[in-house]
Amino acid sequence: MRFDLTDREWASIEPRLPKNQPGRPRVDDRRVLSGVFFVLRTGIPWRDLPKEYGPYTTVYNRYNRWSRRGIWQRIFERVSCRSRAKLHLIDSSMVKAHRAAAGAEGGEAKQAVGISRGGRTSKIHALCDARGRPLRIIVTGGQVHDSRVAGDLIDLSHSPLAVVGDRAYDSRAIRQSIRDEAAVPVIPPRSNNPIQHDYDRNLYGNRNVIERFFCRIKDMRRIATRFEKLARNFLAMVLLCAIRIWIN
């Protein structure tokens, strides 16, 4: 099928999958993961999954179970730890939440669905390296300001030389948190900021890298429109796309 894992992709991702537990072996991992990627790319309902991938319940249950256990997050962390980029970029992008995402247990706010004049939305916050490969991803409600999660995005073990962000990240606390990572903040000041900080305009020109990352993940119809009720399942879809970016 068109969106199936290639031999090279499978060779890269297979060693990072959880090992089979003693007892009944798992259904073919490659077929199941290809089914998940098919849903991710096309955005179809799970029950409309082509029969080539086996029962849709098997594919969905694996995706949901591994999301609950944090396995997609761990695979993403294993592949993304290879980056030693000296330039990091932070930004966010809004997605519309489908009505299917409403009414989740615990309330919409708990499941990262924000309600505003624009309707129900979620926001994807990301930190990327200079090649547009994601290093950290956080999902919040659409009403959450970028500055509220910036500290969690830039807290990395391998500090870059510079962190690039737009005016939404123009605050004393964010600049200091970047300096605490031994990096240089490349953030233009807001027009109403009494202190007009200088910044490297050449480095700031690299912001198009993270903008292209968001364009790329929104080619995935399951991400461009949020269908998942649970925040962890929506984040899992974003992580799956990020994993495929890394293994390619």
LINFEN-V88216 format. One record per residue. N is the residue number from 1. RES is the residue in one small letter. PSI is psi in whole degrees, -180 to 180 (none if undefined). Layout:
# LINFEN-V88216
[[N,RES,PSI] [N,RES,PSI]]
This chain:
# LINFEN-V88216
[[1,m,160] [2,r,-38] [3,f,14] [4,d,156] [5,l,132] [6,t,170] [7,d,-41] [8,r,-42] [9,e,-42] [10,w,-40] [11,a,-29] [12,s,-37] [13,i,-27] [14,e,-45] [15,p,-16] [16,r,-1] [17,l,155] [18,p,147] [19,k,150] [20,n,137] [21,q,153] [22,p,143] [23,g,-143] [24,r,125] [25,p,156] [26,r,153] [27,v,148] [28,d,111] [29,d,-43] [30,r,-43] [31,r,-43] [32,v,-46] [33,l,-37] [34,s,-36] [35,g,-41] [36,v,-44] [37,f,-31] [38,f,-44] [39,v,-42] [40,l,-46] [41,r,-41] [42,t,-25] [43,g,12] [44,i,157] [45,p,151] [46,w,-39] [47,r,-11] [48,d,9] [49,l,133] [50,p,148] [51,k,-19] [52,e,-23] [53,y,3] [54,g,-172] [55,p,133] [56,y,-29] [57,t,-36] [58,t,-44] [59,v,-48] [60,y,-44] [61,n,-38] [62,r,-47] [63,y,-46] [64,n,-43] [65,r,-44] [66,w,-28] [67,s,-46] [68,r,-36] [69,r,-3] [70,g,20] [71,i,-40] [72,w,-39] [73,q,-42] [74,r,-39] [75,i,-43] [76,f,-44] [77,e,-35] [78,r,-39] [79,v,-33] [80,s,-16] [81,c,-8] [82,r,-17] [83,s,134] [84,r,34] [85,a,144] [86,k,-6] [87,l,125] [88,h,151] [89,l,138] [90,i,144] [91,d,179] [92,s,164] [93,s,141] [94,m,145] [95,v,147] [96,k,134] [97,a,123] [98,h,156] [99,r,-21] [100,a,-21] [101,a,-6] [102,a,156] [103,g,21] [104,a,154] [105,e,134] [106,g,-6] [107,g,154] [108,e,-39] [109,a,-41] [110,k,-28] [111,q,25] [112,a,41] [113,v,117] [114,g,147] [115,i,122] [116,s,-170] [117,r,-25] [118,g,1] [119,g,-156] [120,r,124] [121,t,157] [122,s,159] [123,k,134] [124,i,119] [125,h,135] [126,a,150] [127,l,126] [128,c,160] [129,d,-177] [130,a,-10] [131,r,9] [132,g,19] [133,r,127] [134,p,139] [135,l,-30] [136,r,141] [137,i,134] [138,i,140] [139,v,132] [140,t,176] [141,g,154] [142,g,-20] [143,q,-8] [144,v,125] [145,h,145] [146,d,-37] [147,s,-22] [148,r,-22] [149,v,2] [150,a,-39] [151,g,-37] [152,d,-31] [153,l,-39] [154,i,3] [155,d,87] [156,l,154] [157,s,-29] [158,h,99] [159,s,137] [160,p,178] [161,l,-30] [162,a,150] [163,v,126] [164,v,131] [165,g,162] [166,d,-171] [167,r,-19] [168,a,-22] [169,y,13] [170,d,91] [171,s,156] [172,r,-41] [173,a,-42] [174,i,-44] [175,r,-40] [176,q,-39] [177,s,-34] [178,i,-42] [179,r,-33] [180,d,-24] [181,e,13] [182,a,33] [183,a,165] [184,v,125] [185,p,128] [186,v,81] [187,i,120] [188,p,146] [189,p,150] [190,r,155] [191,s,-27] [192,n,6] [193,n,122] [194,p,-23] [195,i,108] [196,q,87] [197,h,143] [198,d,154] [199,y,158] [200,d,107] [201,r,-28] [202,n,-44] [203,l,-37] [204,y,-27] [205,g,-15] [206,n,0] [207,r,-24] [208,n,-21] [209,v,-48] [210,i,-28] [211,e,-38] [212,r,-33] [213,f,-46] [214,f,-37] [215,c,-38] [216,r,-45] [217,i,-24] [218,k,-4] [219,d,-19] [220,m,113] [221,r,-25] [222,r,-16] [223,i,-40] [224,a,-35] [225,t,127] [226,r,116] [227,f,-25] [228,e,133] [229,k,-42] [230,l,138] [231,a,-39] [232,r,-32] [233,n,-36] [234,f,-43] [235,l,-39] [236,a,-40] [237,m,-43] [238,v,-41] [239,l,-39] [240,l,-42] [241,c,-42] [242,a,-40] [243,i,-43] [244,r,-34] [245,i,-44] [246,w,-43] [247,i,-7] [248,n,none]]
